[in-house]
Amino acid sequence: MSDDAAHADGQQAMTVYEYVGGTPFFARLVEAFYAGVEADPILRPMYPDDLAGPKARLTGFLVQYWGGPTDYSDARGHPRLRLRHAPFVVDARARDAWLAHMTAAVAASGADDVVSSALLDYFAHAASAMINARDGSM
């Protein structure tokens, strides 16, 4: 299971997207994540009242990142995660809150240890890369 890795026999390895059963897995992961965000006093103010758009965008991004269809980039261009998050104050507290909700979502996803580890490693790195402020100020 790897994004684009080939086996010695020339066959493509299964992507994470394929391994977890495709888009439905990521849609459930995102729903579980946003269930935590909805009541979070640090993160909720960063999102619009209607979470349908953010849910669709995160699902699309994760689907594409983990080897699924490129619908996200086809519609929105390059992900440019830091640029897209620049308008928001993302400090260590926001990163920790985001990562806590995503960690809970991964734990609830039913993913095996290999997939959970890969997801959590990526999310930890990505969440830290979004930090653009110290102590709640830009």
KAJO-V317310 format. One record per helix or strand. SS is the DSSP state (helix for helix, strand for strand). FROM is the first residue (numbers start at 1). TO is the last residue. If there is no record, write none. Layout:
BEGIN
SS:FROM:TO  SS:FROM:TO
END
This chain:
BEGIN
strand:6:6  strand:12:12  helix:16:19  helix:23:37  helix:44:46  helix:52:65  helix:71:76  helix:81:85  helix:92:108  helix:113:129  strand:134:134  strand:137:137
END
